[in-house]
Amino acid sequence: MSEQNYIGGEWTGADGGATYEKASPWRPSETVGAFAASTEADVDAAVTAAAAAFPAWAKLPLAARGGYLTAAAAALERRSDEIATDMSREMGKPLRESRGETLRAAQILRYAASEAFRPVGEHFEQSLTGRQVSTRRRPLGVVGLITPWNFPIAIPVWKLAPALVYGNTVVLKLAYEAPQTGLHVAEAFAEAGLPAGVLNVLTGRGSTAGAALVRDPRVRAISFTGSVPTGHGVRDEATRAGKRVQLELGGHNPLIVTADADLARAAEAAYAGAFWSAGQKCTATRRIYVQDGAYDAFREAFLTRIERGRVGDPLDAETEVGPIVNQSQFDEVVQAIDRGRDEGGEVTAGGERAHEEALLLPPTVFEGVADDAFLSCEEVFGPVTSLYRFGDLDEALARANAVPFGLSASIFTSSLADATRFQNEAQAGLLHVNSQTAGAEIHVPFGGIKQSGFGPHEQGRSAIEFYTEVVTIYVDP
Ligand code: UN1
């Protein structure tokens, strides 16, 4: 397994040879590997390679480009056990989810390849003559992708797959905390025989390599997934330079449970939504609003499910909740729990470190948190969620919508009227009726509204909007 950058079809160390070590979240005294600490010069080399590869790549038929994606999907599938294990080792996602995510990445590649057979323009008539006027989507050129550690294969792939199939060439800066998983993607494309320079993959810090990518004038567009402050910085810098920008940022996702809901299913979905991947998903369930008549029964079902849950080593196939990715994220979650207590919240489950060495926090549930308290408003990237009571749906929707985020929202109900109101009024880009807030199908748009996103949504038919530009063509004989 290579731990170098992949630039212009070659595996190469960072300029100057600098590397960084990634610590294990399960055994923080151990490292999982040393990776290239890329500099501005490495980004320059990658963009140069991508720019050189663009003309020939853009000329290939869509279906020929798609063929490379299909071959890379097969290469990922062949090594999916190794990838899932590396993912769990380096960033702590439990193996059952790492496996699913790896296979999801292969599916995303196959889906994007199938887009080669869909329309890339529309046909009209000129109004006076009836002659042809049409639109046609064309690639942008070199695109820069900056991806997070929490979905270290799905997110890189869901950005690069449409970018490539529509004819762009790519420079991908992998997350500092999850380099190894993403390098497997580069290997899969190398195995698939992708022409040199079409996909370039770098590791290193966002503040050096990521920033250099955002600044480089040859990069036409930047797609970024990560935190709100970093994302806003990326947007401001990139738009100043005239680039197209797409951001996927945080969430503060509510789950509403009405009194007539199937409470067993709701408790299961609350557990999965709040605690799988230790709550380190921007789609995780942060607030659970339960209607008065069902509150006690839901609370009991939820706490019982937490007791049954398996917390521990991410490489154990039974584990549901693994560690936090690194020490500083762990400290932030612990501080947020302390602040939740200080502001009058009561810890009903969890709340204390669950392992001497590993960065492990158990599922943590708060009650009695005020609507304007930190935990009700700010995203805490860990296994922490709060329970609230509500009277009627007006109240639940108003409180669910009272945050600047708008990524995902769920309702559990058996009332068609309540489900319909939720679909019309919940302020989020992803709405779930009787399913958990996290999770994403590969063939439909993914993205938030309000402060959770910027620019066209990712995935599905939306992806074409970001990765192509429309030209209008008048043809007279
Ligand atoms: C999912 O819920 O499966 O970073 C996907 C995140 C999101 C992806 C969530 N951009 O958590």
Residues whose N, C-alpha, C, O or C-beta is under 5 A from the ligand:
A	BS01	UN1	E248 Q280 K281 C282 T283 A438 G439 A440
